[in-house]
């Protein structure tokens, strides 16, 4: 299994790297933000179900 970056990790990389900021479209960045938010929401839901 490959070690792929999560959407949240990709967002952080883009925020600190001006070269990546120049290469990604606003729509693609917005998509990553939405995916990162969805993952965080799912984590909370999973933890609530276990607890």
mmCIF entry with sequence, helices, sheets and N, C-alpha, C, O atoms, coordinates in Angstrom:
data_MODEL
# 
_entry.id   MODEL 
# 
_entity.id                         1 
_entity.type                       polymer 
_entity.pdbx_number_of_molecules   1 
# 
_entity_poly.entity_id                      1 
_entity_poly.type                           'polypeptide(L)' 
_entity_poly.nstd_linkage                   no 
_entity_poly.nstd_monomer                   no 
_entity_poly.pdbx_seq_one_letter_code       
;(UNK)(UNK)(UNK)(UNK)(UNK)(UNK)(UNK)(UNK)(UNK)(UNK)(UNK)(UNK)(UNK)(UNK)(UNK)(UNK)
(UNK)(UNK)(UNK)(UNK)(UNK)(UNK)(UNK)(UNK)(UNK)(UNK)(UNK)(UNK)(UNK)(UNK)(UNK)(UNK)
(UNK)(UNK)(UNK)(UNK)(UNK)(UNK)(UNK)(UNK)(UNK)(UNK)(UNK)(UNK)(UNK)(UNK)(UNK)(UNK)
(UNK)(UNK)(UNK)
;
_entity_poly.pdbx_seq_one_letter_code_can   XXXXXXXXXXXXXXXXXXXXXXXXXXXXXXXXXXXXXXXXXXXXXXXXXXX 
_entity_poly.pdbx_strand_id                 A 
# 
loop_
_entity_poly_seq.entity_id 
_entity_poly_seq.num 
_entity_poly_seq.mon_id 
_entity_poly_seq.hetero 
1 1  UNK n 
1 2  UNK n 
1 3  UNK n 
1 4  UNK n 
1 5  UNK n 
1 6  UNK n 
1 7  UNK n 
1 8  UNK n 
1 9  UNK n 
1 10 UNK n 
1 11 UNK n 
1 12 UNK n 
1 13 UNK n 
1 14 UNK n 
1 15 UNK n 
1 16 UNK n 
1 17 UNK n 
1 18 UNK n 
1 19 UNK n 
1 20 UNK n 
1 21 UNK n 
1 22 UNK n 
1 23 UNK n 
1 24 UNK n 
1 25 UNK n 
1 26 UNK n 
1 27 UNK n 
1 28 UNK n 
1 29 UNK n 
1 30 UNK n 
1 31 UNK n 
1 32 UNK n 
1 33 UNK n 
1 34 UNK n 
1 35 UNK n 
1 36 UNK n 
1 37 UNK n 
1 38 UNK n 
1 39 UNK n 
1 40 UNK n 
1 41 UNK n 
1 42 UNK n 
1 43 UNK n 
1 44 UNK n 
1 45 UNK n 
1 46 UNK n 
1 47 UNK n 
1 48 UNK n 
1 49 UNK n 
1 50 UNK n 
1 51 UNK n 
# 
_struct_asym.id          A 
_struct_asym.entity_id   1 
# 
loop_
_struct_conf.conf_type_id 
_struct_conf.id 
_struct_conf.pdbx_PDB_helix_id 
_struct_conf.beg_label_comp_id 
_struct_conf.beg_label_asym_id 
_struct_conf.beg_label_seq_id 
_struct_conf.pdbx_beg_PDB_ins_code 
_struct_conf.end_label_comp_id 
_struct_conf.end_label_asym_id 
_struct_conf.end_label_seq_id 
_struct_conf.pdbx_end_PDB_ins_code 
_struct_conf.beg_auth_comp_id 
_struct_conf.beg_auth_asym_id 
_struct_conf.beg_auth_seq_id 
_struct_conf.end_auth_comp_id 
_struct_conf.end_auth_asym_id 
_struct_conf.end_auth_seq_id 
_struct_conf.pdbx_PDB_helix_class 
_struct_conf.details 
_struct_conf.pdbx_PDB_helix_length 
HELX_P HELX_P1 AA1 UNK A 7  ? UNK A 16 ? UNK A 7  UNK A 16 1 ? 10 
HELX_P HELX_P2 AA2 UNK A 18 ? UNK A 23 ? UNK A 18 UNK A 23 1 ? 6  
HELX_P HELX_P3 AA3 UNK A 26 ? UNK A 50 ? UNK A 26 UNK A 50 1 ? 25 
# 
_struct_conf_type.id          HELX_P 
_struct_conf_type.criteria    ? 
_struct_conf_type.reference   ? 
# 
loop_
_atom_site.group_PDB 
_atom_site.id 
_atom_site.type_symbol 
_atom_site.label_atom_id 
_atom_site.label_alt_id 
_atom_site.label_comp_id 
_atom_site.label_asym_id 
_atom_site.label_entity_id 
_atom_site.label_seq_id 
_atom_site.pdbx_PDB_ins_code 
_atom_site.Cartn_x 
_atom_site.Cartn_y 
_atom_site.Cartn_z 
_atom_site.occupancy 
_atom_site.B_iso_or_equiv 
_atom_site.pdbx_formal_charge 
_atom_site.auth_seq_id 
_atom_site.auth_comp_id 
_atom_site.auth_asym_id 
_atom_site.auth_atom_id 
_atom_site.pdbx_PDB_model_num 
ATOM 1   N N  . UNK A 1 1  ? 0.837   -1.188 0.000   1.00 0.00 ? 1  UNK A N  1 
ATOM 2   C CA . UNK A 1 1  ? 0.000   0.000  0.000   1.00 0.00 ? 1  UNK A CA 1 
ATOM 3   C C  . UNK A 1 1  ? 0.882   1.253  0.000   1.00 0.00 ? 1  UNK A C  1 
ATOM 4   O O  . UNK A 1 1  ? 1.837   1.361  0.769   1.00 0.00 ? 1  UNK A O  1 
ATOM 5   N N  . UNK A 1 2  ? 0.539   2.186  -0.876  1.00 0.00 ? 2  UNK A N  1 
ATOM 6   C CA . UNK A 1 2  ? 1.325   3.409  -0.966  1.00 0.00 ? 2  UNK A CA 1 
ATOM 7   C C  . UNK A 1 2  ? 0.938   4.377  0.137   1.00 0.00 ? 2  UNK A C  1 
ATOM 8   O O  . UNK A 1 2  ? -0.190  4.364  0.630   1.00 0.00 ? 2  UNK A O  1 
ATOM 9   N N  . UNK A 1 3  ? 1.885   5.211  0.513   1.00 0.00 ? 3  UNK A N  1 
ATOM 10  C CA . UNK A 1 3  ? 1.634   6.216  1.533   1.00 0.00 ? 3  UNK A CA 1 
ATOM 11  C C  . UNK A 1 3  ? 1.242   7.519  0.840   1.00 0.00 ? 3  UNK A C  1 
ATOM 12  O O  . UNK A 1 3  ? 2.105   8.337  0.520   1.00 0.00 ? 3  UNK A O  1 
ATOM 13  N N  . UNK A 1 4  ? -0.049  7.713  0.611   1.00 0.00 ? 4  UNK A N  1 
ATOM 14  C CA . UNK A 1 4  ? -0.537  8.895  -0.084  1.00 0.00 ? 4  UNK A CA 1 
ATOM 15  C C  . UNK A 1 4  ? -0.866  9.998  0.910   1.00 0.00 ? 4  UNK A C  1 
ATOM 16  O O  . UNK A 1 4  ? -1.301  9.736  2.031   1.00 0.00 ? 4  UNK A O  1 
ATOM 17  N N  . UNK A 1 5  ? -0.652  11.229 0.481   1.00 0.00 ? 5  UNK A N  1 
ATOM 18  C CA . UNK A 1 5  ? -0.991  12.370 1.333   1.00 0.00 ? 5  UNK A CA 1 
ATOM 19  C C  . UNK A 1 5  ? -2.504  12.505 1.437   1.00 0.00 ? 5  UNK A C  1 
ATOM 20  O O  . UNK A 1 5  ? -3.230  12.271 0.471   1.00 0.00 ? 5  UNK A O  1 
ATOM 21  N N  . UNK A 1 6  ? -2.958  12.880 2.609   1.00 0.00 ? 6  UNK A N  1 
ATOM 22  C CA . UNK A 1 6  ? -4.382  13.143 2.787   1.00 0.00 ? 6  UNK A CA 1 
ATOM 23  C C  . UNK A 1 6  ? -4.702  14.514 2.188   1.00 0.00 ? 6  UNK A C  1 
ATOM 24  O O  . UNK A 1 6  ? -3.793  15.320 1.987   1.00 0.00 ? 6  UNK A O  1 
ATOM 25  N N  . UNK A 1 7  ? -5.974  14.791 1.901   1.00 0.00 ? 7  UNK A N  1 
ATOM 26  C CA . UNK A 1 7  ? -6.322  16.134 1.404   1.00 0.00 ? 7  UNK A CA 1 
ATOM 27  C C  . UNK A 1 7  ? -5.839  17.245 2.335   1.00 0.00 ? 7  UNK A C  1 
ATOM 28  O O  . UNK A 1 7  ? -5.383  18.289 1.869   1.00 0.00 ? 7  UNK A O  1 
ATOM 29  N N  . UNK A 1 8  ? -5.937  17.026 3.647   1.00 0.00 ? 8  UNK A N  1 
ATOM 30  C CA . UNK A 1 8  ? -5.488  18.049 4.601   1.00 0.00 ? 8  UNK A CA 1 
ATOM 31  C C  . UNK A 1 8  ? -3.984  18.290 4.481   1.00 0.00 ? 8  UNK A C  1 
ATOM 32  O O  . UNK A 1 8  ? -3.528  19.431 4.555   1.00 0.00 ? 8  UNK A O  1 
ATOM 33  N N  . UNK A 1 9  ? -3.215  17.215 4.294   1.00 0.00 ? 9  UNK A N  1 
ATOM 34  C CA . UNK A 1 9  ? -1.763  17.360 4.113   1.00 0.00 ? 9  UNK A CA 1 
ATOM 35  C C  . UNK A 1 9  ? -1.445  18.098 2.812   1.00 0.00 ? 9  UNK A C  1 
ATOM 36  O O  . UNK A 1 9  ? -0.520  18.909 2.764   1.00 0.00 ? 9  UNK A O  1 
ATOM 37  N N  . UNK A 1 10 ? -2.210  17.816 1.765   1.00 0.00 ? 10 UNK A N  1 
ATOM 38  C CA . UNK A 1 10 ? -1.996  18.503 0.491   1.00 0.00 ? 10 UNK A CA 1 
ATOM 39  C C  . UNK A 1 10 ? -2.304  19.989 0.627   1.00 0.00 ? 10 UNK A C  1 
ATOM 40  O O  . UNK A 1 10 ? -1.581  20.825 0.084   1.00 0.00 ? 10 UNK A O  1 
ATOM 41  N N  . UNK A 1 11 ? -3.378  20.324 1.352   1.00 0.00 ? 11 UNK A N  1 
ATOM 42  C CA . UNK A 1 11 ? -3.731  21.727 1.573   1.00 0.00 ? 11 UNK A CA 1 
ATOM 43  C C  . UNK A 1 11 ? -2.581  22.433 2.292   1.00 0.00 ? 11 UNK A C  1 
ATOM 44  O O  . UNK A 1 11 ? -2.189  23.533 1.902   1.00 0.00 ? 11 UNK A O  1 
ATOM 45  N N  . UNK A 1 12 ? -2.044  21.812 3.330   1.00 0.00 ? 12 UNK A N  1 
ATOM 46  C CA . UNK A 1 12 ? -0.934  22.422 4.080   1.00 0.00 ? 12 UNK A CA 1 
ATOM 47  C C  . UNK A 1 12 ? 0.291   22.621 3.185   1.00 0.00 ? 12 UNK A C  1 
ATOM 48  O O  . UNK A 1 12 ? 0.937   23.667 3.235   1.00 0.00 ? 12 UNK A O  1 
ATOM 49  N N  . UNK A 1 13 ? 0.606   21.616 2.368   1.00 0.00 ? 13 UNK A N  1 
ATOM 50  C CA . UNK A 1 13 ? 1.752   21.737 1.452   1.00 0.00 ? 13 UNK A CA 1 
ATOM 51  C C  . UNK A 1 13 ? 1.571   22.924 0.511   1.00 0.00 ? 13 UNK A C  1 
ATOM 52  O O  . UNK A 1 13 ? 2.506   23.691 0.277   1.00 0.00 ? 13 UNK A O  1 
ATOM 53  N N  . UNK A 1 14 ? 0.369   23.068 -0.022  1.00 0.00 ? 14 UNK A N  1 
ATOM 54  C CA . UNK A 1 14 ? 0.091   24.155 -0.965  1.00 0.00 ? 14 UNK A CA 1 
ATOM 55  C C  . UNK A 1 14 ? 0.175   25.509 -0.264  1.00 0.00 ? 14 UNK A C  1 
ATOM 56  O O  . UNK A 1 14 ? 0.692   26.474 -0.828  1.00 0.00 ? 14 UNK A O  1 
ATOM 57  N N  . UNK A 1 15 ? -0.333  25.578 0.966   1.00 0.00 ? 15 UNK A N  1 
ATOM 58  C CA . UNK A 1 15 ? -0.338  26.852 1.688   1.00 0.00 ? 15 UNK A CA 1 
ATOM 59  C C  . UNK A 1 15 ? 1.074   27.353 1.981   1.00 0.00 ? 15 UNK A C  1 
ATOM 60  O O  . UNK A 1 15 ? 1.295   28.562 2.048   1.00 0.00 ? 15 UNK A O  1 
ATOM 61  N N  . UNK A 1 16 ? 2.025   26.446 2.157   1.00 0.00 ? 16 UNK A N  1 
ATOM 62  C CA . UNK A 1 16 ? 3.387   26.881 2.501   1.00 0.00 ? 16 UNK A CA 1 
ATOM 63  C C  . UNK A 1 16 ? 4.325   26.912 1.301   1.00 0.00 ? 16 UNK A C  1 
ATOM 64  O O  . UNK A 1 16 ? 5.486   27.295 1.441   1.00 0.00 ? 16 UNK A O  1 
ATOM 65  N N  . UNK A 1 17 ? 3.840   26.514 0.112   1.00 0.00 ? 17 UNK A N  1 
ATOM 66  C CA . UNK A 1 17 ? 4.708   26.429 -1.049  1.00 0.00 ? 17 UNK A CA 1 
ATOM 67  C C  . UNK A 1 17 ? 4.193   27.319 -2.185  1.00 0.00 ? 17 UNK A C  1 
ATOM 68  O O  . UNK A 1 17 ? 3.238   26.945 -2.866  1.00 0.00 ? 17 UNK A O  1 
ATOM 69  N N  . UNK A 1 18 ? 4.809   28.494 -2.402  1.00 0.00 ? 18 UNK A N  1 
ATOM 70  C CA . UNK A 1 18 ? 4.340   29.410 -3.453  1.00 0.00 ? 18 UNK A CA 1 
ATOM 71  C C  . UNK A 1 18 ? 4.333   28.774 -4.848  1.00 0.00 ? 18 UNK A C  1 
ATOM 72  O O  . UNK A 1 18 ? 3.471   29.093 -5.666  1.00 0.00 ? 18 UNK A O  1 
ATOM 73  N N  . UNK A 1 19 ? 5.284   27.881 -5.123  1.00 0.00 ? 19 UNK A N  1 
ATOM 74  C CA . UNK A 1 19 ? 5.319   27.235 -6.440  1.00 0.00 ? 19 UNK A CA 1 
ATOM 75  C C  . UNK A 1 19 ? 4.065   26.381 -6.656  1.00 0.00 ? 19 UNK A C  1 
ATOM 76  O O  . UNK A 1 19 ? 3.486   26.389 -7.742  1.00 0.00 ? 19 UNK A O  1 
ATOM 77  N N  . UNK A 1 20 ? 3.652   25.649 -5.622  1.00 0.00 ? 20 UNK A N  1 
ATOM 78  C CA . UNK A 1 20 ? 2.425   24.859 -5.734  1.00 0.00 ? 20 UNK A CA 1 
ATOM 79  C C  . UNK A 1 20 ? 1.208   25.767 -5.866  1.00 0.00 ? 20 UNK A C  1 
ATOM 80  O O  . UNK A 1 20 ? 0.272   25.449 -6.600  1.00 0.00 ? 20 UNK A O  1 
ATOM 81  N N  . UNK A 1 21 ? 1.217   26.897 -5.158  1.00 0.00 ? 21 UNK A N  1 
ATOM 82  C CA . UNK A 1 21 ? 0.095   27.841 -5.246  1.00 0.00 ? 21 UNK A CA 1 
ATOM 83  C C  . UNK A 1 21 ? -0.078  28.329 -6.681  1.00 0.00 ? 21 UNK A C  1 
ATOM 84  O O  . UNK A 1 21 ? -1.204  28.514 -7.142  1.00 0.00 ? 21 UNK A O  1 
ATOM 85  N N  . UNK A 1 22 ? 1.028   28.537 -7.385  1.00 0.00 ? 22 UNK A N  1 
ATOM 86  C CA . UNK A 1 22 ? 0.959   29.006 -8.768  1.00 0.00 ? 22 UNK A CA 1 
ATOM 87  C C  . UNK A 1 22 ? 0.466   27.923 -9.707  1.00 0.00 ? 22 UNK A C  1 
ATOM 88  O O  . UNK A 1 22 ? -0.050  28.231 -10.781 1.00 0.00 ? 22 UNK A O  1 
ATOM 89  N N  . UNK A 1 23 ? 0.614   26.656 -9.327  1.00 0.00 ? 23 UNK A N  1 
ATOM 90  C CA . UNK A 1 23 ? 0.293   25.551 -10.228 1.00 0.00 ? 23 UNK A CA 1 
ATOM 91  C C  . UNK A 1 23 ? -1.114  24.990 -10.050 1.00 0.00 ? 23 UNK A C  1 
ATOM 92  O O  . UNK A 1 23 ? -1.621  24.307 -10.940 1.00 0.00 ? 23 UNK A O  1 
ATOM 93  N N  . UNK A 1 24 ? -1.748  25.266 -8.920  1.00 0.00 ? 24 UNK A N  1 
ATOM 94  C CA . UNK A 1 24 ? -3.072  24.676 -8.678  1.00 0.00 ? 24 UNK A CA 1 
ATOM 95  C C  . UNK A 1 24 ? -4.158  25.725 -8.964  1.00 0.00 ? 24 UNK A C  1 
ATOM 96  O O  . UNK A 1 24 ? -4.001  26.900 -8.634  1.00 0.00 ? 24 UNK A O  1 
ATOM 97  N N  . UNK A 1 25 ? -5.229  25.293 -9.566  1.00 0.00 ? 25 UNK A N  1 
ATOM 98  C CA . UNK A 1 25 ? -6.341  26.212 -9.838  1.00 0.00 ? 25 UNK A CA 1 
ATOM 99  C C  . UNK A 1 25 ? -7.137  26.440 -8.555  1.00 0.00 ? 25 UNK A C  1 
ATOM 100 O O  . UNK A 1 25 ? -7.074  25.647 -7.616  1.00 0.00 ? 25 UNK A O  1 
ATOM 101 N N  . UNK A 1 26 ? -7.875  27.526 -8.538  1.00 0.00 ? 26 UNK A N  1 
ATOM 102 C CA . UNK A 1 26 ? -8.703  27.833 -7.371  1.00 0.00 ? 26 UNK A CA 1 
ATOM 103 C C  . UNK A 1 26 ? -9.746  26.736 -7.155  1.00 0.00 ? 26 UNK A C  1 
ATOM 104 O O  . UNK A 1 26 ? -10.024 26.354 -6.018  1.00 0.00 ? 26 UNK A O  1 
ATOM 105 N N  . UNK A 1 27 ? -10.321 26.234 -8.248  1.00 0.00 ? 27 UNK A N  1 
ATOM 106 C CA . UNK A 1 27 ? -11.328 25.177 -8.123  1.00 0.00 ? 27 UNK A CA 1 
ATOM 107 C C  . UNK A 1 27 ? -10.734 23.907 -7.533  1.00 0.00 ? 27 UNK A C  1 
ATOM 108 O O  . UNK A 1 27 ? -11.363 23.254 -6.700  1.00 0.00 ? 27 UNK A O  1 
ATOM 109 N N  . UNK A 1 28 ? -9.527  23.554 -7.961  1.00 0.00 ? 28 UNK A N  1 
ATOM 110 C CA . UNK A 1 28 ? -8.882  22.347 -7.433  1.00 0.00 ? 28 UNK A CA 1 
ATOM 111 C C  . UNK A 1 28 ? -8.562  22.520 -5.950  1.00 0.00 ? 28 UNK A C  1 
ATOM 112 O O  . UNK A 1 28 ? -8.727  21.585 -5.166  1.00 0.00 ? 28 UNK A O  1 
ATOM 113 N N  . UNK A 1 29 ? -8.107  23.701 -5.564  1.00 0.00 ? 29 UNK A N  1 
ATOM 114 C CA . UNK A 1 29 ? -7.793  23.954 -4.159  1.00 0.00 ? 29 UNK A CA 1 
ATOM 115 C C  . UNK A 1 29 ? -9.060  23.906 -3.319  1.00 0.00 ? 29 UNK A C  1 
ATOM 116 O O  . UNK A 1 29 ? -9.063  23.348 -2.221  1.00 0.00 ? 29 UNK A O  1 
ATOM 117 N N  . UNK A 1 30 ? -10.145 24.496 -3.839  1.00 0.00 ? 30 UNK A N  1 
ATOM 118 C CA . UNK A 1 30 ? -11.423 24.452 -3.122  1.00 0.00 ? 30 UNK A CA 1 
ATOM 119 C C  . UNK A 1 30 ? -11.878 23.006 -2.946  1.00 0.00 ? 30 UNK A C  1 
ATOM 120 O O  . UNK A 1 30 ? -12.397 22.642 -1.891  1.00 0.00 ? 30 UNK A O  1 
ATOM 121 N N  . UNK A 1 31 ? -11.687 22.189 -3.965  1.00 0.00 ? 31 UNK A N  1 
ATOM 122 C CA . UNK A 1 31 ? -12.042 20.771 -3.875  1.00 0.00 ? 31 UNK A CA 1 
ATOM 123 C C  . UNK A 1 31 ? -11.269 20.061 -2.785  1.00 0.00 ? 31 UNK A C  1 
ATOM 124 O O  . UNK A 1 31 ? -11.824 19.254 -2.040  1.00 0.00 ? 31 UNK A O  1 
ATOM 125 N N  . UNK A 1 32 ? -9.981  20.366 -2.695  1.00 0.00 ? 32 UNK A N  1 
ATOM 126 C CA . UNK A 1 32 ? -9.157  19.756 -1.636  1.00 0.00 ? 32 UNK A CA 1 
ATOM 127 C C  . UNK A 1 32 ? -9.650  20.180 -0.254  1.00 0.00 ? 32 UNK A C  1 
ATOM 128 O O  . UNK A 1 32 ? -9.705  19.366 0.667   1.00 0.00 ? 32 UNK A O  1 
ATOM 129 N N  . UNK A 1 33 ? -10.008 21.452 -0.115  1.00 0.00 ? 33 UNK A N  1 
ATOM 130 C CA . UNK A 1 33 ? -10.522 21.925 1.172   1.00 0.00 ? 33 UNK A CA 1 
ATOM 131 C C  . UNK A 1 33 ? -11.798 21.189 1.549   1.00 0.00 ? 33 UNK A C  1 
ATOM 132 O O  . UNK A 1 33 ? -11.983 20.807 2.705   1.00 0.00 ? 33 UNK A O  1 
ATOM 133 N N  . UNK A 1 34 ? -12.674 20.991 0.578   1.00 0.00 ? 34 UNK A N  1 
ATOM 134 C CA . UNK A 1 34 ? -13.933 20.278 0.840   1.00 0.00 ? 34 UNK A CA 1 
ATOM 135 C C  . UNK A 1 34 ? -13.645 18.835 1.240   1.00 0.00 ? 34 UNK A C  1 
ATOM 136 O O  . UNK A 1 34 ? -14.243 18.319 2.185   1.00 0.00 ? 34 UNK A O  1 
ATOM 137 N N  . UNK A 1 35 ? -12.724 18.181 0.519   1.00 0.00 ? 35 UNK A N  1 
ATOM 138 C CA . UNK A 1 35 ? -12.394 16.777 0.845   1.00 0.00 ? 35 UNK A CA 1 
ATOM 139 C C  . UNK A 1 35 ? -11.764 16.685 2.231   1.00 0.00 ? 35 UNK A C  1 
ATOM 140 O O  . UNK A 1 35 ? -12.070 15.762 2.986   1.00 0.00 ? 35 UNK A O  1 
ATOM 141 N N  . UNK A 1 36 ? -10.890 17.626 2.573   1.00 0.00 ? 36 UNK A N  1 
ATOM 142 C CA . UNK A 1 36 ? -10.258 17.618 3.893   1.00 0.00 ? 36 UNK A CA 1 
ATOM 143 C C  . UNK A 1 36 ? -11.308 17.790 4.989   1.00 0.00 ? 36 UNK A C  1 
ATOM 144 O O  . UNK A 1 36 ? -11.255 17.118 6.019   1.00 0.00 ? 36 UNK A O  1 
ATOM 145 N N  . UNK A 1 37 ? -12.259 18.690 4.762   1.00 0.00 ? 37 UNK A N  1 
ATOM 146 C CA . UNK A 1 37 ? -13.320 18.922 5.737   1.00 0.00 ? 37 UNK A CA 1 
ATOM 147 C C  . UNK A 1 37 ? -14.188 17.672 5.894   1.00 0.00 ? 37 UNK A C  1 
ATOM 148 O O  . UNK A 1 37 ? -14.565 17.312 7.009   1.00 0.00 ? 37 UNK A O  1 
ATOM 149 N N  . UNK A 1 38 ? -14.502 17.015 4.782   1.00 0.00 ? 38 UNK A N  1 
ATOM 150 C CA . UNK A 1 38 ? -15.325 15.802 4.841   1.00 0.00 ? 38 UNK A CA 1 
ATOM 151 C C  . UNK A 1 38 ? -14.610 14.715 5.637   1.00 0.00 ? 38 UNK A C  1 
ATOM 152 O O  . UNK A 1 38 ? -15.238 14.011 6.429   1.00 0.00 ? 38 UNK A O  1 
ATOM 153 N N  . UNK A 1 39 ? -13.295 14.573 5.431   1.00 0.00 ? 39 UNK A N  1 
ATOM 154 C CA . UNK A 1 39 ? -12.541 13.557 6.179   1.00 0.00 ? 39 UNK A CA 1 
ATOM 155 C C  . UNK A 1 39 ? -12.569 13.843 7.669   1.00 0.00 ? 39 UNK A C  1 
ATOM 156 O O  . UNK A 1 39 ? -12.737 12.925 8.472   1.00 0.00 ? 39 UNK A O  1 
ATOM 157 N N  . UNK A 1 40 ? -12.407 15.101 8.051   1.00 0.00 ? 40 UNK A N  1 
ATOM 158 C CA . UNK A 1 40 ? -12.426 15.461 9.470   1.00 0.00 ? 40 UNK A CA 1 
ATOM 159 C C  . UNK A 1 40 ? -13.801 15.173 10.069  1.00 0.00 ? 40 UNK A C  1 
ATOM 160 O O  . UNK A 1 40 ? -13.901 14.691 11.197  1.00 0.00 ? 40 UNK A O  1 
ATOM 161 N N  . UNK A 1 41 ? -14.847 15.465 9.321   1.00 0.00 ? 41 UNK A N  1 
ATOM 162 C CA . UNK A 1 41 ? -16.212 15.198 9.791   1.00 0.00 ? 41 UNK A CA 1 
ATOM 163 C C  . UNK A 1 41 ? -16.428 13.705 9.976   1.00 0.00 ? 41 UNK A C  1 
ATOM 164 O O  . UNK A 1 41 ? -17.048 13.279 10.951  1.00 0.00 ? 41 UNK A O  1 
ATOM 165 N N  . UNK A 1 42 ? -15.914 12.905 9.035   1.00 0.00 ? 42 UNK A N  1 
ATOM 166 C CA . UNK A 1 42 ? -16.067 11.452 9.142   1.00 0.00 ? 42 UNK A CA 1 
ATOM 167 C C  . UNK A 1 42 ? -15.300 10.906 10.338  1.00 0.00 ? 42 UNK A C  1 
ATOM 168 O O  . UNK A 1 42 ? -15.773 9.986  11.006  1.00 0.00 ? 42 UNK A O  1 
ATOM 169 N N  . UNK A 1 43 ? -14.121 11.459 10.619  1.00 0.00 ? 43 UNK A N  1 
ATOM 170 C CA . UNK A 1 43 ? -13.339 11.012 11.784  1.00 0.00 ? 43 UNK A CA 1 
ATOM 171 C C  . UNK A 1 43 ? -14.143 11.220 13.061  1.00 0.00 ? 43 UNK A C  1 
ATOM 172 O O  . UNK A 1 43 ? -14.209 10.338 13.917  1.00 0.00 ? 43 UNK A O  1 
ATOM 173 N N  . UNK A 1 44 ? -14.748 12.388 13.179  1.00 0.00 ? 44 UNK A N  1 
ATOM 174 C CA . UNK A 1 44 ? -15.547 12.710 14.376  1.00 0.00 ? 44 UNK A CA 1 
ATOM 175 C C  . UNK A 1 44 ? -16.698 11.712 14.501  1.00 0.00 ? 44 UNK A C  1 
ATOM 176 O O  . UNK A 1 44 ? -16.969 11.196 15.586  1.00 0.00 ? 44 UNK A O  1 
ATOM 177 N N  . UNK A 1 45 ? -17.361 11.450 13.394  1.00 0.00 ? 45 UNK A N  1 
ATOM 178 C CA . UNK A 1 45 ? -18.488 10.521 13.400  1.00 0.00 ? 45 UNK A CA 1 
ATOM 179 C C  . UNK A 1 45 ? -18.036 9.125  13.820  1.00 0.00 ? 45 UNK A C  1 
ATOM 180 O O  . UNK A 1 45 ? -18.707 8.470  14.617  1.00 0.00 ? 45 UNK A O  1 
ATOM 181 N N  . UNK A 1 46 ? -16.904 8.669  13.291  1.00 0.00 ? 46 UNK A N  1 
ATOM 182 C CA . UNK A 1 46 ? -16.385 7.338  13.642  1.00 0.00 ? 46 UNK A CA 1 
ATOM 183 C C  . UNK A 1 46 ? -16.061 7.259  15.130  1.00 0.00 ? 46 UNK A C  1 
ATOM 184 O O  . UNK A 1 46 ? -16.385 6.275  15.795  1.00 0.00 ? 46 UNK A O  1 
ATOM 185 N N  . UNK A 1 47 ? -15.429 8.290  15.635  1.00 0.00 ? 47 UNK A N  1 
ATOM 186 C CA . UNK A 1 47 ? -15.067 8.297  17.070  1.00 0.00 ? 47 UNK A CA 1 
ATOM 187 C C  . UNK A 1 47 ? -16.309 8.281  17.935  1.00 0.00 ? 47 UNK A C  1 
ATOM 188 O O  . UNK A 1 47 ? -16.335 7.613  18.968  1.00 0.00 ? 47 UNK A O  1 
ATOM 189 N N  . UNK A 1 48 ? -17.340 9.006  17.531  1.00 0.00 ? 48 UNK A N  1 
ATOM 190 C CA . UNK A 1 48 ? -18.575 9.027  18.306  1.00 0.00 ? 48 UNK A CA 1 
ATOM 191 C C  . UNK A 1 48 ? -19.239 7.658  18.305  1.00 0.00 ? 48 UNK A C  1 
ATOM 192 O O  . UNK A 1 48 ? -19.802 7.236  19.315  1.00 0.00 ? 48 UNK A O  1 
ATOM 193 N N  . UNK A 1 49 ? -19.174 6.966  17.171  1.00 0.00 ? 49 UNK A N  1 
ATOM 194 C CA . UNK A 1 49 ? -19.798 5.646  17.089  1.00 0.00 ? 49 UNK A CA 1 
ATOM 195 C C  . UNK A 1 49 ? -19.067 4.642  17.977  1.00 0.00 ? 49 UNK A C  1 
ATOM 196 O O  . UNK A 1 49 ? -19.699 3.789  18.600  1.00 0.00 ? 49 UNK A O  1 
ATOM 197 N N  . UNK A 1 50 ? -17.727 4.740  18.037  1.00 0.00 ? 50 UNK A N  1 
ATOM 198 C CA . UNK A 1 50 ? -16.950 3.797  18.842  1.00 0.00 ? 50 UNK A CA 1 
ATOM 199 C C  . UNK A 1 50 ? -17.176 4.090  20.324  1.00 0.00 ? 50 UNK A C  1 
ATOM 200 O O  . UNK A 1 50 ? -17.367 3.171  21.120  1.00 0.00 ? 50 UNK A O  1 
ATOM 201 N N  . UNK A 1 51 ? -17.152 5.376  20.692  1.00 0.00 ? 51 UNK A N  1 
ATOM 202 C CA . UNK A 1 51 ? -17.292 5.769  22.100  1.00 0.00 ? 51 UNK A CA 1 
ATOM 203 C C  . UNK A 1 51 ? -18.691 5.660  22.528  1.00 0.00 ? 51 UNK A C  1 
ATOM 204 O O  . UNK A 1 51 ? -19.008 5.949  23.682  1.00 0.00 ? 51 UNK A O  1 
# 
